[in-house]
């Protein structure tokens, strides 16, 4: 019976490699984001010379928006792969980012929600640049959605703080340091 249990555990452990196609798909999505960035940049260049200040700001924000999503994908691919599939051998890479290998699931979750809040904030700022073209209802929805992301981020941080405090504690009623 123990032999069968060991085989089952090895099979379950090996199943983590089924995540690799998901991460490769995200890498392909990153390549597609590069195409989107190039299109945004080509559209942006003439605005610098012919557009108004608001148009230039929106153009820059659009570029920043795509970059934020790309950064988010990189964080998810590297941290997810390392946390759930296999460790990278950092010794082979002289330009290895310092954060890699140190981002756990809790940090990944906070980076994810932080990036979503930042992206949402950029989209809201772009909407405010053309506020006259929005109805009050559209504006309320945009602000409401952004605030939902902000509140969710704060709640995630509070939950992580509470669970970290419980992990430090030694007994019932002891709330840790």
N, C-alpha and C positions, 0 to 999 in steps of 0.2 A: 504494500500500500504506500509506503514511504517513497518507493521508486516512482510510482505514478504521480504522487504529489510533486516530487522534484521535477519531473518532466513537464507537468502542467505549469509550474512556476517559471521554468525556463522559457516555455512557450509564451506565457504572459509577458515576461520581461522582454523577450525578443519582439513582441508586438509593437513596442515603442517605435520601431523602424517604419511602421506604417504612417507615421507622421511626416516622414521625409518628403513625400510628394506634396503635402500641404505647404511646407516651407519652400520647396522649389517653385510652387505656384505663386507664392508671395514674391519670390525673386523675379519671376516673369512679370508680375504686376508692377514691380519696381521699374523694370525696363519700359513698361507701358507708361508709367508716370513720367519717365524721362521724355517720352514722345509728347506727353501733355505739357510738360514744362517747356519744351522747345516751341510748341505751338503758342503757348502763353507769352513766351519771350519774344517771338517774332511779331506777335500782335502788340506787344508792349513798346517795342523800339520806336515805331512812328509816333506813339502817344507822347513820348518824351519831348519830341520836337514840335508836335502840332496840337496836342491836347492841353486841357486846362489842368490846374493843380490837382483837382479832385480825381480826374481821370488817371493821372500819374500815380497818385496814392493808391487808387484801386488796382492799377496794374501791378504795383509793387506788392500789395497785399495778396493778389492772386498768385504771384510767384512764391511768396512766403508760404502761402497756404499749401501749395503743391510740395514744397520742400519739407514742411512739417509732416505731411502724410508720408513722404519718402523716409524721413527720419524714423517715424513711428514703425514703418515696415521693417527697417533694418533692426531696430530694437527688438521687435517681436521675433524676427527670424533668428537672430543670434541668441538672444536670451531664451527663447522657446526651445531651440535646438539643443542648447547646452543644458537647460534644465530638464528636458524631457526625453532627449534622444541620446546624446553622447557629448563628452567634453571635447573642446578644441585643444590642440596642442599649441599653446601660446608661445612656447620657446622657439618654434620655427618661424615666427613672424616678428620682425623687429619693430614694425609700426602698429602693433596690436593695440587697439583702444584700451585704455586703463579700466573702463567700466565693465568690459567683457570678463566674464568669469565671476563677477561679483554681484550680478543682478539676479536676485532670487524671485520667486513668484510674487511675493508681496511688493517688491520694488517694481517688477514688471507691470503689475496691476496699477500702481500709482503713476508710473510713466505713461501708461496707456490713457488713463483718465485725465492726466495733466495735458497730454497732447490733444485729446478730444476737446477739452475746455479751451485750449489755445486756438485750435482750428475753429471752433464755434465762435469764439471771440472775434477772430479775424472776419468770419462771415458776417457777424453782427455789425462790425465796424464798416464793412463794405456796404451793408444795407443802410447804415446811417449816412453814408456819403450821398445816397440818393433817397433820403427819407421822404422827400416831397412826392415821389412816385409810389409810395406805399400807402395802403389804407391803414387805419388804426388797428384793424383786426390782424393784418399781416404783420405789422410791427409788434403787436402784442404776442403773437405766436412766436416770432423770432426771439424776442426777449425771454419769453416763457421757456422755450426750448433751451436757450443758453443757461438760464438760471437753474433749470433741471440738471444740466451737466455740472454746473458749479456746486450745487447742493449735493449731488451724487458724489463728486470728488471729495467734498468735506466729510461726508458720511463714511466713505471708504477709508479716509485718513483716520477718522475717529475709531472706526472698527479695528483697523490695524493697530492703533495705539492701545486699545483695550485688550486685544488678544496678545499683544507683546507684553503688556503688564501682567496678564495672567500667566504667561509662560515664565516670567521672572519670579512670580510668587512661589512660596514654598508650601502653602497649605490653605485650607478653607479660611476665608476671611482675610488672608494676607494678599494685599493688592500689589505687592512688589515695590520696586523703587520708583 
